[in-house]
Amino acid sequence: MSRLALMYALVAVLAWGLAPVFDTILKSGVSAWTATFIRSLAGMLIITIVCWQMGAFEEIRTMLEEGGASSGEGEPVAAWLIMVAAVGSALLAGLIGQIAYYQAIGHADTSRVVPITSAYPLVAALASIAIFREPITWPKLLGAVLIVAGVVLVSGVLGPQTKA
């Protein structure tokens, strides 16, 4: 992994690690649906402004006109597939996952919910192995075992429960 990739990953860790503090405050005052709406609206406004300044709208226009896009790292991807992937990601992560997450922090300690929901890389790894035929390696297997062990430990299934 390059230093630049590591830096970005650490920024993501910091951002994702601090966001639940705000999420817990947000969720404490409103329903999961309202919290998701407010968070999504704020994110959309910020993203729209930044993307407008960075030329993303031109990139989308070009992609749609050309019928696809290419990152330069492989085969071009059809525009319809990019749009289907965007809708799928929005439905899964932006709606279903977000609603379930807010419901969870409404019923359990954030310090338990966040580590459990952070096990999503295990699902992503398994799906990538199945769909993209990524290789199964010993480090991936060990990581999967550690994720499952961490979820079991943090979830409290081995000890007393808190919140209803």
C-alpha positions, 0 to 999 in steps of 0.5 A: 500500500502506498503512503498516499493510500495509507494516509487516505485510509487513516483520514477515513478511519478518523472521519468514520470514528468521529461521525458516530458521536454526531450520529448519536446526538442526531439520533437522540432527538429524532426518528431514524428516518428523520436522522437519515434524511437530515444527514443525507440532505446535509451530505448532498448539499456539501457534495453538490457544492464540492463536485460542482467546483471540481468538475464532476458534472462535466465528467458525468455529462461526458460519461453519459454522452460517450456511453461509459467511463474508464479509470484508465486501469482496465476495461471501460464501464458502461454508463448504465452499469455505473448508474445501476451501481450508484442506485444499488449503493445508495439503497444499500448503504445510504438508506437501508444500512443507515436506517438500520444503523440509527435504529441500532444506536437507538437501542444499544450503546454506540460503543457496541453498535459501531464495532459491530457495524464496522464488520461490513468489510467481511461482507464486502470481502466475501462478496468480492470473492464470490462476484469478482473471483478475488483470491482467498488468501491466509491473511483474508481468512485470518482477518475474517476470523478476527472480525467474527471474534471481535463482533462476538466480543463487542456484541455482548452475547458472552456477557450482560446486555445493556439497553433494550 
